[in-house]
């Protein structure tokens, strides 16, 4: 222990940072969160390692005086006897309350404090105004002059008494919660001991900029900076193994992106490296690509935060009703229950993106941040490089020794805890992945005119029909139930109101040129309403939208992100060959009875030898 720590008069348990109070920083802005993380890491290194002060200060770009000042603030005691801990590291955090005069008043005479605490504990007052009047009379009886505080204030100290009462209530509530935590600390294990029992999911915005290259309709090659992308990850709590990940090229991820991340964690995917040089460096993998028995295995519980994408109805319906997964948004008074995945994101950044010339660092003051946008263009750091770096880093993380696993790798630990356990699997009809993104809606069958020609339905600004529906006159005016794939709106499956299948409806020709999502359709319709893009007399709306993006004189980051997402969709669609589709459809179906038995066969490891 460092010599400076002997100067503090605090309980010994607080020298161990694992005993410090929990803290939620989700309400802070992005810059404040980055500042807090830098300060927290510096304090953690100071208390848990023997690194020199100079090395710690250089690493996190702070001065030694600031480090000592932050340490003093962390060890300050609150009224309840608990230290401020990491809460003192929040930017612009006030550690001293603005109730100093009132506190001096009640501390001047022990009878004043005893009188108030007795009233608070017995709750012998209906309103604070009544208690305030009684307290003023009590002060006069005990020798306080009417020319002294609090009688000199316009409200006679009523607001100060209210603040004092609210602080007392908060301290009482915190004491009860801490006693409850201590009582149950040893009663239950922190994390599960079985693979896929508890899984954490969260999103992280990557600390780097990238470019996308595209060809304009005239044949000119151009490049544009994209917004900082998002990474969604699913990690197993017991084995620390990354189960799946999803790259999001948007300003914010939505419900479809969260579902895509879980889909990739359950259904095996094919991962391809763009740079052939990286193939020699690739090792490891994800559990559903390494272990045959882990394919299509479902989780028991999924831990998320309160992001809008996680609370969306589509997300909850998919996970709970279709997959039968229990969703946990954190326990009461413990908002930071997803520490494992947050720690992984920090490891990911330090081992990969913070080493790039285009990194943004933790914040604007980070020394590693040196014109990230210019460097992204200068060194041609593209979206393909981003995908390769993610694949290499995540796969390598799964085969690297982990301290919390006693030297085992996450894949080794996953195998040991998964083998021989009873496991539930994804139903056969859901294994194509299409039903993860299905939306149910209803539309009325209409015609172009009163002559009952070309019967169709309208959905999101486009007409859908087929050869049967266009001539089915008795169906005019009736409702059809629709199954809509939110990621591909070219085909919609229609059902009668009684649930009987009617058939697949195809969108009109001008919307068919390539795969597009519901979100992209809504963007096109919005551009049409504002007059930016004309679609009514167009023979190929999707092509017109692509030309609108590609012909921008100076594409901003948002436009560059849309172009990058378009290129990514086209690449993924072209790599989906007929051979892959047939292998998914004609995959050997295991006996349902065998799936319910406890596994006793050894694992067949595909890509690495554990």
N, C-alpha and C positions, 0 to 999 in steps of 0.2 A: 504494500500500500504506500502511496506517495506521502511525503512528509507533510505537505500542505493539508491533507485530510485530517490530521490530528488537531488542527485548529478549530474544527467545527464541533459544536456541542449538540449533536443530534443522536437519536437512537442508532445503534450499530447496524440494524437491519437495512438502513437506508444507504449504507455504503455499497450494497449490492443493488444494481439498477433493476434487477428483476423484481424487486419489491417496491419500485416506484409506482405511483398511481397511473392508471391507464389514461389515455388521451386520444381524442378524436380530432383530426385536422381537416376533415372533409369540408368544413364550412369556410376554410381559408381560400384565398385566391391562389392561382398557380404559382405566382412569384413568391408569395408568403410561404407556401408549402415547401418550395425549394430551399428558401432561407432556413426554415425550421429543420429540414432534413440535414442540411450542412452542419448546423449547430448541434443537432442531436448526435450525428456521427462523430463530431469532434469531442463532445463530452464523453461519449461511449468509449472512444479510443483512449481518452485520458484516464478513465476509471478502470478499464479492463485490460490495458496493455502497458508495456514499459517503453513505448515510443517517446522520443524526446518532444518537448513542447515545440521546438522549431519545426520538426517534421510534421507534426499535427497541424500547425498553423499554415505551413506551406501547402499541405494537401487540401485544406478546406478554405484557404484564402481568408483567414482571420488573424488578428493580432493577438499576441500573448496576453495583453491587458484585457482584451475583450473575452478571451477564453476564461481567465480567472474571474472576471465580473459575472459571466454567465454561470460559472460554477457556484459562486456565492449566491446568486439568485435561486439556483436549483435547490440549494440546501436551506433556504429560508423556511421557517416553520409557519404554518397557518395557525389559526385559533384552535382548530381541532387537534393540533399536535402532529399533523401530517405535513411533510415537506411539499413544496410546490413541484419539484421534480421537473419533468419535461415541459410542463405548462409554462414555466418561466422562460422557455426558449422561443415562445410564440412572439413574432414581431409586434412591437407596440403593446405588449402585455403589461397591464397595471398590477403590480404586486401589493401596493399599499392602497387601502380603501380611503375614499374621501369623507370619512366620518370621524376625523381626528378629534375635533373639539368635543363631540358627544362622548367619545371613548374616554377622554381625559376627565370629563365630568363624572362619569360613573365609577372611574377608577380612583377618584379623589376620596370617595367615601364608599366603603364596602357595603354599606346598607343600601345604597342606590342600586348596585348591580344585583344584590340579593333580592331586593324588592321586585325588580323587573323579571328576573329568572323565575321567581316564585309565581308571578302572574302568568308568564309564558307557559310554564309546565302544567299548571292547574287549569289553564284556559278559562280564567275567571272573569273574562270580559267579552262582551258581544261585539264591540267594534273598537278599533284602535283609537278612535277619537275619544271614546270614553276613558280608555286606559291613559291616554295622553293627559286628559284633564286631571285624573287622579294622581298621576305622576307629578304634575306641576304643583298640586297641593302638598304632596309629600316632600317635594324639594323645599318649599317655603317653610314647612314645619321643621326641617332639618338644617335651617340656617342659610339657605341660598337666597340672596337678595334679588328683588325684582329688577334691579339695574344690572344684573350679571347675566351671563349666558345660562339658559337658552331664552330668557325673557327679552333679550335685545333683538331677537329675530322677529320678522313679521308673522311667522307661523308658530312662534314659541317652541321651535324645535320639533314640530310634528313630523316633518320629512326625515329628520335625523333619526327619530324614534322608529319610523317605518323601515328605514334602511337597516337599523340595528336588529329589528325583529325579523326581517327577511334573511339577514345573514345568519341569525340564530337558527332559523328553520332549515336553511341549507346545510349548516353544520350538523344538525340532528339527523337529517336525511343521509348525509355522507357517512356518518358514524354507523348508522344502521346497515348501510350497504357494505361497508368494510367488515363489520362483524359477521354479516351473512357470508361474505367471500371467505373469511377466515374459517368459519364453521364448516363450509363445504369444500374447502380447498383440497383436502385429502380424501374426500368421499368419492369423487369421480375422476376418471382419467381425463387428461386434457384432450387427447386425440385418440382416435380409434386405433385398434391393432390389426385391422383387416383391410386389405386393399379394396378400393372402390366403395367403402362404406361412407366416407365423408370426402367430398370434393369441393375445392374452392375455385370460384370463377371471378375474374375481374379484368378490367381493361387498363391499359397503360399507354400513354402517349410517348412515342419514341423521341429521344433527345437528339434528333439529327434531321437535316434536310436532304432531299433527294430530287433528282430531275427525271422527267419522262421525255422520251424522244418520239416524235410523230411525223408523219408525212402529210403535207397539205394536199388538197385535191389537185393542185397544179404540179405536184411532184417534188416540191421543195421539202427538205428535211429540216425540222426545227426542234427546239427543246424548251421546256418550261419547268420552273420550280413548282413542286407540289407542297401542299400543307403537310405539317408533321403528321405522319400516319399513326393509327392506333393499333395496338396489339392486344388481342383477347386470348387469354390462356386458361386452361383447366388443369389443376394440379391436385394429385392425390395426397391427402393429409398424412396418412400413415407411412407411405414410402417416399414422399417428396418427389414423385415421378410426374413429369409433364405428360398428360394424357392426350392433349390436342391443343392446337392454336389456330388462330384465324387473323389474317392481316386485313385491316380496314383502311381503305384509301378515301376517307371522308373527314369532314371537320368534326363529326361526332358519330359514334356508333349507335345503332338502333337495335330493335328487338330481333330483326332478321340476322344481324351479325352475331348476337349472343347465341341464337339457336344454331347458326352455322358452326360456331366454335364447339358446342356440345355435340353436334352431328359428327364433326371430324374426330372428336374424342371417343365416339362409340363405333362409327363405321370406318373401316380401314381405308386410307387414302393413298394415292401414288404421289410421291414427292420427287420432283425432277430438279436437278441443278442446272442453271443456265451457263455457268462458267465451267468448262471441262476440267480446268486445273483443280477445282475444289473437290472433284471426285476422289482424288487420292487422300484427301483430308477427312472425308466423311466417315463417321463411325457412330455406332449406336442407332437409336431410332425411338419410336413411340411404342407403348405396350401392345396396341392392337395391330402393329405391323411386325413386331418381333415375336410375340407369343400367339400361336394359333387359337388357344383357348380363351384369350382375352378379346377376341374379335366379337363385336356386337354385345359386349357385356355392359349392363346398366349399373348406374350408381344407386345408392340408397338415399343419400342426402346431398343437397347442393347448397353451398354457402355463398351468398351474394351480398352486395351492399345495396343501398337504397337509390341507385341510379334509375333514371326514368326508363331506360331500356330494360332493366331488370324487373321493374314493376308493371310493365306493359301487359295488357290482357292477353295478347298473342303469346308472349313468353310464358306466362303462368299456365295458360291452357295447354300449351304444347308439352311442358315439363310435367305438369300434375296430371292432366286428364289422359294424354296420349302415352306418356312414358312411365307414369306412376312414380315420379321422383319427388321426394319431400323437399320443399324449399325452405331455407332458414335465412332470415335476414338479420341475424345477430340477436344475442340475449339482451335483457334489460340492463342498462347501465354499462354494457360492454360493447361499444360500437366497433372496436378494433379487433374483431374476432378472426380476421383474415390476414394475420401477420405472415403466414408462410408464403403466400403468393406475392405479397408486397416485398418481402425479402428477396424472392426470386427475381422480381423486376429490377431491383438494385444490382443484383449479381449480373443479370443480363446486360445492363447498361455498362457496367464497369468492364466486362469481358469483351464487349463488342463495340457498341455505338459511340462510347466516349473516347474510343481510340481513333475515330474517323476524323478527317480534316473538317467535315461539315457538321460536327457535333455542336449542339447548343449548350452543352454542359448542364449543370444543375440549375444555374440561373445566369443572369446577364453579367454578374461579377466573376463568374468562373473563368479562370485563366485559360482553360482549354477552348473557350469560345473565341474564335478569331475569324470573323466574317464567314459564318457557316454557309450562307446562300452563295456567295462568290466562290467558295471552295467547292461546293457541290457542282457548280458549272465547270470550274477549272479542272477538277479531277474526274469529271464525268461519272459521278456516283449516282447510278440509276436505280429504278425500282427493281430491276432484275438483281442488282447487287444486294438490295435490301432483302429480297426473298432468299437469296443464297446465304446471307449472313444469319438470318433467322433460323434457317434449317440447320446450318452447321452448329450454331451456338446451342440451340435447344437439344439437338440430338447428342451433342457432346456432354451437355449437362446431365443427361440421363445415364451416362456411363462413367461419370466422374465420382470419385470417392467423396462421401458426404460425412461431415463430422457428427451430425445428429443421428446418423445411421450406423455409428461405430465403425466407420471405414468402409461400409458397403456402398455400392452404387445404387441409385434409385431403381434401376431395372432389376438388379439382384434382389433388393429388398421387396420389390413388387412381386417377383416370382415366388419368394419364400412365403409371403403372406397371402398370396392368391391361390397357390396350389393346395388342392384338397378341400377347398371351401365350396359351400353351396352358393350358386350364383344365378341370378335372373338374367335373361337375354332379351334382346330386341325381337319382337314378333317378325315373322318372315315377310309379311306384307309391308313392313316399314323399312326394310333393309336397303331399298333403293335410295332412301333419303328424301324422296319427293314430298312425302307426307309431313315432314318436319315443318314445311313452309306453307301448308295448305290453309287457305282462308275460306270460310263458308259465307255465302251471301245469296240473295234472291233477286231475280229480275223478271220483269214481265215481257212476254213475247209480243213484239209489235211489227208493223209493216211500214213500207216506204210511203204508201198512200192508201186511199180507201179501196183500191182495187185488189188488196190482199196479195200483192206481189212482193217477193223477197222478204219473207218473214225472218226476223233476227231478234237479238237482244242487244242492248247497249250496256257497255261497262267501261267506266273510266275514259269516256270520250272516244270509244271505238266500237264498231259493229262486229258481232260474232254470230256465225251461222254455219250450217253444213248443208249438204244436198237434201237431207231428210227434213230438216227444220224449215228450209226456205219454201217448201211446198206443203207443210203440215198446217193447213188452214184451220182445222178444229182447235189447234193449240193457241190461236191468236187470243191475246188478252189474259192468258193464264200465266201463273208464276212457275218458274223453274228454279230449283235449288242448284247452286253453282259451287264447285270445288275449284278454287283459284290458287295456282302456285304463285306466290308473291314475287318469286325470283324470275319467273318466265311467264309472261302474259300472252304468249302466242296461241296457246291452246287452253281451253277451259272445259272441264267435265261437267255435264248437266245431268240432273236427276229430276224425276217426277216428284211432286209433293209427297207421295207415299214412300219415297226412298228408292224406287226402281230406276235403274240406269236408263238414261235417254240416249246419250252419246257424247262425243267430243265435238265441241264447237271451235271453229278456227277463226282467228281475227282476219279482218279484211286485209287485202294484199299490201296496202301501203304501210302497214305496221309489222310486216313479217320479215324484213330484211336481216335482222339479227335478234338474238336474245336480249330482252330488256326487262327490267324489274318494275314493280308497281311504283317505286319511288321515282324511277327515271321517267315513267309515263306521266306522273304528276308534275314533274319539272317541265316536261315538254308542253303540257296543257297550260301551265302557268305562263310560260313564255308566249304561248299563242294568245292568251287573254290580254297580256300587256302589249301585244303587237310586235314583239321582238322577233317572233318566228311565225311564219305563215304555214298553216298545215291544211287548210280547207281545200285548196286546189292542187295539193301536192300528190304526186304518184308514189312517193317513197318518203314518209315522214321521218323515219329513223335516219335515213341518209342525209336528209336536210338538217337534222339536229347535229349529226356528226360534222357536217360541213360548217355549221354555225360555230361549233367549238374549235375546229381546226383552222378556221380563217380569221381568228382573232388577231389583231395587229400585235398587241402586247398582252398575251394571256397572263392573267394574274394567278395567284396560287390556287384559288378555288377552281378556276377553269382548268389549270394544269392537273389538279386532282381528278376532275371529271374525265379528262382525257386519259389519264393513267388507269382509272377504273374501267373505262371502255376498252382500252388495249388489253387489260387483264382478263376481262370477260371474253373477248374474242379469242385470246390464247387458250383459255381453259376450255372453251367450246370446241376448238379445233383439235385439242388433244384427247377429247372424249371419243375414242374410236369405237367401231362396231364390235371389235373383239372385247373391249372392256365391258360393254353393255351386255354381251352374251355371257361373259363370265359371271356377271352379277346376277342375271336372271336364272342361269342354269347351274348355279352353285349347289353342291350336294346338300340336301336338307337333312340335318341330323334327326335322329329319333327323339320325339318330345320326351319320352320316358327317360332316355339317357341324359337329357339335359337337366333333369331334376335330381340325378344322382350326384353324390359327392365324388369329385374328381380324385382319381388315384393314379392316373397315367402321368408319366413325366412330360415336361414341356418340350415341344418341338421348336427350337429357336432358329429363326430364319436367317437373320443377318449377322449376329454376333454370337460368340461362344462365351457364355458366362461361367 
